[in-house]
Structure formats: structure tokens, C-alpha cells
Amino acid sequence: MSFHTPSDLKLICGNRNYSSWSLRAWLTLRKAGIDPELIVLPMDTPEFEERVAQYSPTRRVPVLWIGDEYVWDSLAIAETVNERYADFALWPVDLKLRALGRAMAAEMHSGFAALRQEMPMNCRARQRRLAVSDGVHRDVHRISELWQAAQQQSGSSTWLLGDFSIADAMFAPVAVRFGAYALDLSVPTKAYVDHWLADADLQAWMSLANKEAWVIEHEEVGE
Ligand SMILES: N[C@@H](CCC(=O)N[C@@H](CS)C(=O)NCC(=O)O)C(=O)O
């Protein structure tokens, strides 16, 4: 795929290795054929505190700047990218699939607290061992169930809803986590994880994450 880099567009994000919300926003742009100019702020540092205020009303990342307009929050960014740069192709045409995708994206955006807290995304980690709490166990089970239900409904064995959609972008950091920690995953769950891990855009992000020197100690969980 060839990408273009609109001169009026900038994505402000966190360290590629750890910033799962930044990854979601970046993937939606890449899948719309855009390789955005990136401003990467090192999270958990005084520099982040100082610089993020320049760009983000919430002091969080990601934020997408389009000229002098800015959109914060990964899901709002994804919807904006869909409308302005992807000709609405990042949601399925089918109304039922679209509603399912939106519900899944919303559930990911507001839920799975145990998984998000206890299993931070870490692009550099592989098969780390972790004591899996009941909460994480429930989240992993629910996510596997959701992925399978979506693929059953869409008849897809690759992306969740047929073609790539915002729902896939929302779950990409979960696929990275499922590769980073040693978990007992079902065959279809593992297949979806492997599909994501073989994706060229995700691999491009992960290879840059590998080259980052920053380490956030409290995000380095598992052995
Ligand atoms: N709901 C927001 C969450 C954004 C968020 O929590 N971002 C993290 C990085 S992944 C952040 O900015 N952390 C820095 C901080 O809280 O100081 C979204 O979807 O974009």
C-alpha cells in the first residue's frame, strides 16, 4: 500500500512501546492510506507533562491535529479519520455488522479494566509469564467470545467484521498483549492474534517500538 502524508495533519502520541491508545489512532490513519507526521512524547516524564499541554486539552495522547483543529481521544479520532480520509470504509456497510462493531469498539473503549491495568501493552515483550487474576481471566474470556461472535456473524476468518474496521483497530493492542503474555488462548483467538501480528502496519509500529530507548519500569510486568 502506498501512503500519503497530508501536510496539515499531525498525530501526537505516546511511546510506541506502551501507548495502546496511540496505536489505535495511528492504525486507523494507516488503514486510510495515511502515514501521519508523528510527534512522540515520552510518557511518564517531566517532558511529557510539559509538552502535552501544548497539544492536548486532556493532557493525554493521542490527539490528532488537522490544521488548527484538534480531535482528542482514540475513538473520536478513528471516527473522524473514517469520515474525512477513508470514505466511510472503516465501518461495514451492513447495518447489523456496523452496530455490532460500534458496540465492540465502545466496550473496548470503556471496559476491560483488569486487562488494561494488569497486562499493560508492551510491544517488545514476548510470552511473559504473569499471575492471571480472576478479573484478567474474565476479560480474556469475554474478548475471545466477542471476537468469535463477530467472525461468526460476518463470516470472516481474518478481520472481525469482514474488511478491516475500527473494531479491529480498537482490539489491536489486545492482540499485542495476547502475544506479549503467555496465556492459554483458544484456537480462533490465537488465529486472530496471529493475523494482527502478521499485519504490515502493526509490524511497522512494533519495529519502531523496538528501537525506542525509553523504559517505564512499572509497565514492565511479568517474567
Ligand atoms: N480515552 C483516551 C485514553 C487516552 C490515554 O489514557 N492515554 C494515555 C497513553 S496510552 C496517556 O495519555 N497517559 C498519560 C497520562 O495519563 O499522563 C483515548 O481513547 O484516547
The ligand as a Gaussian input file, in Angstrom:
#p B3LYP/6-31G(d) Opt

LIG

0 1
 N       -9.772000       7.515000      26.370000
 C       -8.499000       8.013000      25.877000
 C       -7.372000       7.447000      26.738000
 C       -6.073000       8.167000      26.487000
 C       -4.970000       7.753000      27.468000
 O       -5.229000       7.311000      28.598000
 N       -3.724000       7.914000      27.020000
 C       -2.562000       7.598000      27.831000
 C       -1.472000       6.972000      26.974000
 S       -1.914000       5.438000      26.248000
 C       -1.941000       8.884000      28.353000
 O       -2.008000       9.909000      27.726000
 N       -1.309000       8.799000      29.514000
 C       -0.566000       9.875000      30.035000
 C       -1.052000      10.372000      31.341000
 O       -2.153000       9.960000      31.784000
 O       -0.324000      11.189000      31.946000
 C       -8.354000       7.619000      24.395000
 O       -9.096000       6.729000      23.953000
 O       -7.556000       8.231000      23.669000

